[in-house]
Amino acid sequence: MRSRSRTLCTLLFLWSNCILFAHATNPQCLMQVDDITGAVIQRAIVELRSTTGTLLASAVTDAVGQAQVPCRVGAIVRVRARDFETQSSVLRDCAKGLQFKLAPASVQTKINVVVTDEGEPNVVSGSAAQISRTTARTVFDAIDELSPAVYVTRRGVMGYGISTDGTGEVSIRGIGGSPNTDVLVVTDGRPDFQGEMGHTLPDFYSLSDAGRITVTEGPSSVLYGSNALGGVIDIQPREPGERPEFELTSSLGSYLTGQHRLWAGLREGKWVYTLSAGISHTDGDRPESHFRSQDGSVGIGYQLSPVWKLSLDGSYGYFLVEDPGSVYASPEEPGPYASVGRGGFTLDLANSSGPLAGYTRFYSTWGRNFISDGFRSTDRMTGGRIFQTLSLSQNVAVDFGTDVLDYGGLARQLGENPTDYGGGYEITDAAGFMRAHWSPTTQLVFSGGLRYQTDSVFGDITVPEFGALWQASDRVSFSTSISEGFRNPTIRELYLFPAPNPNLQPERLWDYQAAIKTRLTTTTSVWTTFFYDDFKNQIITLGQYPNLQLLNGGKAINKGVEEDFRWALNRRVSISGGYAYLVSTNLAPLIPQDKVILSIDTNLKRAFLHLAAQVIGRRDTGSPSPSPAQLGGYTYASAKISIPVRRDFDLFATVDNILNQHYQVFTGYPMPGVNAAAGFTLHFR
């Protein structure tokens, strides 16, 4: 305990001294923003963000389309303007600055999706219009369509569920787990997982307040610690622009499936206010497959000074989901139902002064879980995080910070064999981390990072990462990275069920990546990524119920290749797609070996049409008879047409599973055939 306290005190001392060292003489970089015809764009918002998405500084272009931001080599510059596609680029040379040429947006810009950050081997920048074009109902739906490396299990038209037959298991390059404990979800800057079970709760990740979504493919434990073994899904709240904003979206379709979302934002002097709410519901395509959910959030921020900004965001959600059961199970065994309520808040103090920028954050989440089979639990999580980016020169920048996290809860089983799992278990983590970025020339960028974490159960853990980028020409770049990730055993695996083992040790994974990015023409780009993952100490379950045993005995080598491309045929038609191929020595059930995604966006002058398709390969089920040993491949296609009736009012219609495919994503749960919905979006700015 003394060594842990001494480590935290040292980190806090370093952070406070760096803030005192910061000054206002940091050199500025000039940004030029035009449209594709060369005409300047005024009032465009230019944002300087860290590689984790943290806003470091922002500016607005003037009458000649220019804006200045602080010089931070390696940071991401993001430019957005009304009626134009959002663009992002990495700042590499402060003297040259950056020039952006924005293409007209084919649909209203609502949500920005970044599959990965520009310039790294696991990154491709997406536009703000991508998510609003799709038929996605949740965050997991969106990333499943937009990245070939991501695969999400589901069991019906809406509602992922929890417990034994819960779905929403997201895997990145074959790493995910069942339930999902190997891919971390970060919401509003806080890690989000069920305190006792350690898994994500996908039914809470709606699009009501999603302003930016980032998927990092590969380990991110240096920045985020445990559970970031396979990658990270970072969901950041939406922020208002210069003018008051209001948006209402409502839709209704097959099986009485509906989604209704409200978002409002206002900047008034030094104050910023946000409000969001959402309701989703369906009767389901099978008997006893109802789903109902509500979510809401409020946020308030105040600019204390040019350096400091204080903000408080809170959210709460609730869902009720019915499980119709597997079609292979006995009809006399109806599936269970579950209800979950979950809330949380984030208190954030952001700072930006000269070469130093970042935040100090405190957060807390809690939940109540009810399952009809008699399981009851409550869980909680409380933590704090300090993150700072220090620009030492035009060529060197350092990210550093510290994390403290405490989580746990209570659980019991009612019914014929009641079980009290004890008075509550908790685990405490404390960590310090640092990453450095060095650009010796305008064509080269090197990076390296290290995280040291001490855990109340597992002791000390250290993980590193390294990376390099070579901009060979204006059209070709090469990048590579090596990183280690880890995942601590959950409280369930250590102390609860089905076969608790308090001697379990963390899972470990080494990831090696190399990528080539080629800009074939001004409107065509292709990314090729090769990866090799060495997964060791995997927690596996041996035996059959009730004679089960959990051990650290699993190993796997995952390797593969990913192809992504974007092609703008002209100002009215664009095509994007990707292909992922995975080979594994121990591929987990329900994960495909290959996946293809394709989307076509067309501006029809008075309407906008989006067509998308996914081709999924065969998957092993790992299920005993009478379930099949393997699920067949399938092609899933969808379409969305949007019609701007007025400047502030759009009508839209969606069709899912256009080909009326008969397929299963989760064993024993046939997916619905062709289904449709229609709705409207009312927006004021």
Secondary structure by P-SEA (a helix, b strand, c coil): caaaaaaaaaaaaaaaaaaaacccccbbbbbbbbcccccccccbbbbbbccccccccbbbbcccbbbbbcccccbbbbbbcccbbbbbbbbccccbbbbbbbccccccccbbbbccccccccbbbbccccccccccccaaaaaaaccccbbbbbccccccccccccccccccccccccccccbbbbcccccccccccccccccccccccccbbbbbccccccccccccccbbbbbbbbbbcccbbbbbbbbccccccbbbbbbbbbbcccbbbbbbbbbbbbccccccccccccccbbbbbbcccccbbbbbbbbcccbbbbbcccccccccbbbbbbbbbbcbbbbbbbbbccccccbbbbbcccbbbbbcccccccccccbbbbbbbbbccccbbbbbbbbbbbbccccccccccccccccccbbbbbbcbbbbbbcccccbbbbbbbbbbbbccccbbbbbbbbbbbccccccccccccccccccccccccccccbbbccbbbbbbbbbbccccccccccbbbbbbbbbbbbcbbbbbcccccccccccbbbbbbbbbbbbbccccccccccccbbbbbbbcccccccccbbbbbbbbbccccbbbbbbbbbbcbbbcccccccccbbbbbbbbbbbbbbcccccbbbbccccccccccccccccccccccccccbbbbbcc
